[in-house]
Amino acid sequence: MPPFQLVNQYANKTALVVDDFPAMLKTIGSMLTSVGFNKVHKAAHGKEALQILESEQVDLIISDWNMPKMNGLELLREVRNSGLPFAKVPFMMLTANVNQDDVRDAVTSGVSEYLIKPFNQTTLKQKVASAFNSPSRKVSQQIQTTETSSNETQTAAREPATILIVDDNASNVTVLTELLKQNYKLKACLSGQKALDLCQQENQPDLILLDIMMPDMDGLTVCKQLKSDPLTEHIPVIFISALSQDKDVIKGLNLGAVDYITKPISPEITKARVATHIRLVEQRQDMARQLDTLIENARLKDEIDRIVNHDFKGPLSTIIAATELIEQKNVGCDKEVQILQNSVLFIEQMVDDNLLIHHLGNDSQKIALNVIDVSELFAELQLGLTQKLTSNRQSITIDVPEKLCFLGDRTLSFNLFHNLLVNAVEAAPENSDIQLTHIADEQWIKFNIHNQGAIPAEIQSSFFDKYVTSGKSNGTGIGTYSALLSAKAQGGDIRFSSDEKRGTTISVKLKRAN
């Protein structure tokens, strides 16, 4: 029996790392090679990355956020909107600065994962695996961040921060240890090299108290090496200096230190400055947790969409068939059967709309446009709305000539105008007429759907957004959103005007076929 061998799942995969910091490029490249990637390409900015993507096959992209020429978010959008094979490649964003608005922009644009500095090889491996599980998510802008717990709960559950004390004088170490041991976990060492070694371990300190004057390797050299290493540059450094070392303190601050404490130390000032910088560390950790929650919520929403779009269709079909059998076998329950059938049809329409939205939002391939006969399409739509118009005592006047055609997809076109006409019928008052007219030139046809109702002022600015609805007890808020996606997928657009006096006009612009 052959010996058991671990399978390298990345053995045939190629990664692209994009960062303007050469040390970070080298670090991530080495980590990916250690994880098992066969090849790693490197780029200093987004434009160089796009050139590589056009000529090389890449299975993973890891990009820094802030870069010259083209930053990470711009690169992400270029990749996702390219329509090329690499459009769906897993894309990881790398950053040390966590901003919720930036995160929402990246999630909306299709980021697969976030890699927050600092990170180690274990974290990188976990994030890479997660990115391959959800390579090219596109999430609605309406996604909301869910707070996993209150600030009080986070504070109560938080472990004490770890502080590394670095001083060649054991007495100084003892003084600082006695001062800080009640509130923090403490590590200590007597040399600069030992401090660098401790910072390379997986359990890194949250803050370093670093003496400037030490033999062999002074504090300035230690700070410089920490700040030049991508894996330790994030750790805040507070210098401990004598009153006569002002010039060294200035050098240290220029190297990236966050503060300094003078000897002999003042207990109250020392505790206050340490507490201030630990709070900043904790705020950054909280933002990172919120980021993980946001990414996980996006992944959960994708899973829910998948269930709705694919798993509901079968049971709904069974329910529809069962209600028809009930109608045949039972007498006196026609009204109840009709209610059940209408409810099922409503749910089925919701599933169809979500399926269409899912398709338009995730498929990078262009829609094939064919010649659509306007008269035939509108006659079919009008027939389907007969029952709704009759019950509302309304009518539809369609003023379009025969043989007028536009370029589009039959399914998308039906969805587009069906949703807009249903909205118009539901918004218009009883005993009114919905008018469908057109204006055409050599290139475009503009269809105008007018009704006497008005769009509420509070939703006009978000009328075409997903899940926006008003005054409808059973409204889903995806009809107009689906219509907009359908129009844009066919190279067109939708606009509207609405007020109490003139009513509402929805204008759909599509390419003319003749």
N, C-alpha and C positions, 0 to 999 in steps of 0.2 A: 504494500500500500504506500503510495507516494506521500512524503511529508506534507503537512498542512502549510499553505503559503497564504500570506495576506495579499489581497487584491488591491492594486493601486488604481483607484477609480479615475484618477486624473492622468494616467500614463500617456494617453493619446491627445491630451488637451493642451491648448496654447492660451496664454494670458497676455493681456496688454495692460501695463501699468503706466499711468499718466500723472506726472508730478514735476514741478519746476525745481524741486529740492533734490539734487543728485544723491544725497545720502539716503533719502527716503526711497528713491527708485532702487538703489542697491539693496536696501534692507528688505523691502517687500519682494523684490526679485529673488533674493536668497531664500526667503520664507516659502514662497510659492514652489521653488525648486525642491526644497526640503519636504513640502507637503506631497509632492509627486508630479507636478506639472512638467510636461516634456519640454516646453519652450516658453520663454517670457520675452515679449517685446517691450521696449521702453520709449516713452515720448515725454517731452518737456512741457507740452501744452496741448490744448484741444485740436488745433489745426494740424499739428504733426500727427496726432492720434488718428485723425480722419484719413490722412494720407496712408498710414499703415493699414487701416481697415479696408481701404480700397484695393490693396495689393496682397494682403495676407489674411488667411483664415484665422479667426480668433474665437475662442470659446468663452472667455471671461474678460470683462473690462473693470479695472479698479482705477478710479480717477480722484485726484485731489479736487477740492472745491475752488480754492483761490489760485488762479494761474494767469499769466499774461497771455495776450492774443485771443484766447478762448478759454473761459473758465469751465469748471466741471458741469455746472447746470446747463450751460450752452451746448457743451459736447453731448450731454445726455439727450437733450431735445433734438439735436442734429441726428444722433444715432436712431432714436425712436421714430423720427419722422422721415427717415431716409427712403423707406420702401425697399431697401436692399436686404440681402440675407442676414447682415449683421444687426438688423433692427431689433431682433428679439434676443440678442445675446445678453446674458446676465450682466447687470451693470451695478457695481458697488461704488458708493460715494465715500470718500475719505476726507475727514475734517476733524479739527480740534475744537472748533467753535460751533456750538449747537444752538441754533436759532429756530424757533418753532415755525415762523413764517417761511424760512428757507426750506425746512423739512417738508412742509406742506407742498411747496412748489416742486420739490424733487419727487415726492411721492406721486403727485398729480402727473408729473412728466414721465413716470414709469421707472423710477429707481427700483432695483431689486433688493438692495440691502444697504445699510450704513456701516462703516467701519470707523469707530471713534478712537482718536488718539487719546490716551495710550492704548496699545494693544500688544498682545504677544502671539506666538505662533498658534497656540491653542484657540484663542479668540478668532484669529484669522481663518483657521480651518473650519470653525463652526459657522462663521459668516459666509464663507464660500459655499459650504453645503447648503445653507439656507437660501442663498442667491440662486443656486441651480434648481431649487425646488419651486421658486417663483421668479422666472427669468425676466419677464417683461410686463409686469402688472401696470395697468392704467386705471387710476382710481379717480372717482368723481371729486370735484373741488369741494363738495359739500361734506367730505369726511371730517369728523370731529374727533379731537383728542379726548380719550377717556382717562380721567384721573383714577389711578388704581387705589389710591388712598389719600386721606387728608394729610396736610402738612404735619399735624400733630402726630398722626400715626407713623409717618416716615421718620420723624425725629425720635419717637420712642423706640422704633425698631432698628435704628441705625447703630451700627457698631462704632466704637470710638475710633477716631482717625489715628493713623500711625505716623509718628514723627521720628526722623532719624537725626540724632545729635552727633556732630562730627567735630572733635576737638582733640588735639594731642595732649591736652592737660586733663588728667583724670579728675582733678578737683572741680574743674569747670563743668565736666560732664555730670558729676554728682550733684552739683548745685541745680543745674537745669532739670535733672531727673526728678529730684525732690520737689521742684516747683510745679512740674507738669504731669506727674504720674497719676494723679487722681482723675484727670479728665481725658488722657490720651494713652494709647499704646506707644511704648517707646523702644527704639533701637539705638544703639550707640557704638561708635568705633573711634579709634585713636589716630587713623591715617586716611589720607585722601584716596589712596588706591582701594582700601577696604570699603570706603563709601561707594566708589564706582561699582565694585563687585556686588554690594548689597542692592544697588539700584537696578542691576541687571537680572535679579531674581524675579520670579513671577509675582510674589507679594511685595510690590514696590511700596515705599513710603509715600504718604500723602503730602508731606512737607519736610524740608531739610533745614536744620539749623547748622550753619557751616562757619567754622572759624576761618578767618583769613590767613593768619600767620601759623603755618605748620611746616615742619621739616619734610624733606623729600618732595612733597607735592603740596603746594599752598592752596588755599581756598579758591583763588582766582582760576587756577589751572583746573581744579575739580569742576567749578561752575562752567567753564568753557567747554569741557568735554561732555558734561551733562547736556548742555544746550545744543551741542552739535550732533547728538545722537537722537534720531527720531523716536526711539523707544523711551527716552528719559527727558526729552526737552520740555515736557509738560509739567514736570515736578517743580513746584515753587520752591525757591531758595531764599532764605533769610540769612544775611551775613551777620556774624558776631565779630565786632571790631573794637580796637582801642580808640580812644579819642584822637590819637595822633595819626590815624589811618584814613583820613578823609579822602585822599587821592585814590587809595585802593578801593574804598567804598564806591566812589564814582565809577571806577573801572568795572566793578562788579555789577552795578546797576545797568551799565551799558551792555554788559554781557548777557543780561536777562534776569538778574536777581530781582525779587519783588519788594524787598525791604531790608532794613539792617537794624541791629541792636548794639548799643555801645556798652563796653565794659567800664567799670563794674556794672552789672546788669541791675535794672530796677525790676523787682518782681511784678509789680502791677503793670508797668509798660510792656514787659515781656509777655505776660499772659494776654493782655489786650491785643497786641499785634499778632500773636500766634492765633488767637481766637478769630480775628478778622480774616486771616488768610485761610483758615480751616473752613470758615463759612463759605468763602468763595469756592473752595474745592467741593464742598457738599452741594452747593447750588449747581455746579457743573455736573456732578453725579446725578442729581435729580433730573436735570435736563436730559441726560443720557437715558435715564429710565423712561422718561416720557417719550423720548424718541423710539425706544424699543416698543413701547405700548402702541404708538402710532403705526409703526411698521406692522406689528402683529394685528392691529385692528384692520389694517388694509388687507392683510393676508386672510383674515377671518371673513371679511366682506367678499373677497373673491370666492371663497369656498361657498358662502351662502348663495352668491350669484350662480355658481355652477350648479348647485342643487336645484335652485328655482328654474334655471334655464333648461336643464336636462332631465331631472328626475321627476318633475311634476307631470309631464305630458302623459305618461302612461296611465297613472291613476285617474287623471281627469277624463281620459277617453273611456275608461271603464265606468266611471260614474255617469257619464252621458248615456252610454249604452244601457246601463241599469235603469235610469229614469225612463227611457223609452219603453223598456219592458214593463215597468210599473204602470205606465200610462195605458198600456194595452190590457193588462190583467186586472186592473182595479177601476171601479166605477165610483164617481163622486169625489175624486181627489185631483181633478184636472188643474185646479188653481194652485194647489200645493206643488204638483209636479212642475207646473210652469215656473213657479218661483225658484224651485231647485235647479231647473235647467238654465234659467237666466243667470243665477248665481254662478253656476259652473262655467257658463260661457264667458261671464265677466272675468273669472279667474283665469280662464284659458287665454283671453285677450291680454291680460296682464303678463302671463308667461310669454306669449308671442312677442309682446313689446320688449320685454326684458331680453329675450333671446336675440332680437334684432339689434338692440342697443349693445349687447355683449359682442355681437359679431362686428358691428361697425367700430366699436371701441378697441378691439383687439386684433383685427385682421388688417395687416399693412398692405395687402394687395389692392390694387385699384379695381373699382367696380366697372364691369363691362357695360357700356351704354348702347342701347338699341333704340330703334324708332318706336315711339309710343303715340298711338292715335288718341288725341284728346277727347273726341266725341265718344268713342267706345269706353274709355276709362271713366269719364264723368257719368255716362249712362249707367254703368255698373254701380258706381258709388251712390247715385241717386236712388236706384232700386233698393240697395241695401239699407237706405235710411228711411224708406217709406213708412214703416211702422212707427218709428220715432217721430217723424214729422206729423203723422196722423194723430198720434196721442197728444202732441203739443199744439195741434191745429196751426201748423206752420207749413211753409212751402219753400222750395228752392227754385230760383230762376237762374238758368245757365245760359249765358250768352257767349258761345264760342262757335266759330264756323266749322263746317265739315272739312276734312282733310288737313286740319291743322295738327302738326306733330312736333314733339320735342324729343330730345335725346335723354334716355333714362333707363332705369331698371324697373321692370314691371312690378315686382314685389315692393320695392322701395317707394315707387310712385304711388301705389295704392295705399301703402301705410301713411305716406306723407299727407295726401289729400283727405284720406279717411279720418285721420286724427284731427285735422284742422276743421273739417266740416262737422264732425261730431261736437267739437268744442263750440263751434258757431251755433249749432242747434241748441245746445245746452245753455249757452249764454244769452241767446235771443229771447225776447218776451213772447208770450203766446200770441197767436193770430198775427204773426209778422212774417216777413219774407227774407230769406237769406239769398244774397245775390252773388253769383260767380261770373266775373267778367274778365277780360284780358286786354293787354296792350302788347303789340308785337312789332319788332323791327327785323332786320335781316339776320341778326345774331341771337337775339333773346326773345323769350316770351315771358311777360309778367302777368301772373294770374292774381286777381284781387278777390278775396272772399270777404264780403261785408255783411255784418249783422247789426241790429239796432242796440245791442247791449254794449256795456263799457267794461273794460278790464279794470278791476280795482286798482286804485293808485298805489297801494302798498306793495303790489307784486309786479308792477309794470317794469321796474328795473331788472327783475329776475324772471321775467315771463317765460323765457326759453330754458331756464335752468332746470336741472333734474329735481323731481319731487316737489315742485312748486305748484300749489293749487289753492283755490279760495272758493268758499261757498258751495262745495260739492261734498255731500256726505260720503259718497263712494268714490271720490276722485283719487287717482293714484299720483298725479303730478308728473307722469312720464310721457304723456301724449305729445305735448308741444316740444319737449326735449327730443323725443324720438323723431318728430317731424323735422326738426332742425338738422339732426344728424343725417337723415335721409336726403334732405336737400343738398347738404354740403357734399355728401358722398357722390352725388350726381353732378357735381360742379356748379351747383346753384346756391341760393341763399334765401333767407326769409327775413322780412321786416314787418313792423306793424305800426299803426297809429290808432289812438283810442281816446275818446272823451265822451262825456255825458250827452252832449248835444248831437254829435255826428255819428256816434256809435263806434264800432271797431272794424278796421280793415286790415286783414292779413295779406301781405303781398309775397308771392312765391316767384322767384326768378329762376328759369331753367333755360338751357341751350335749345335754340330752335333747330329742327331737323331739316327744314326745307325753306 
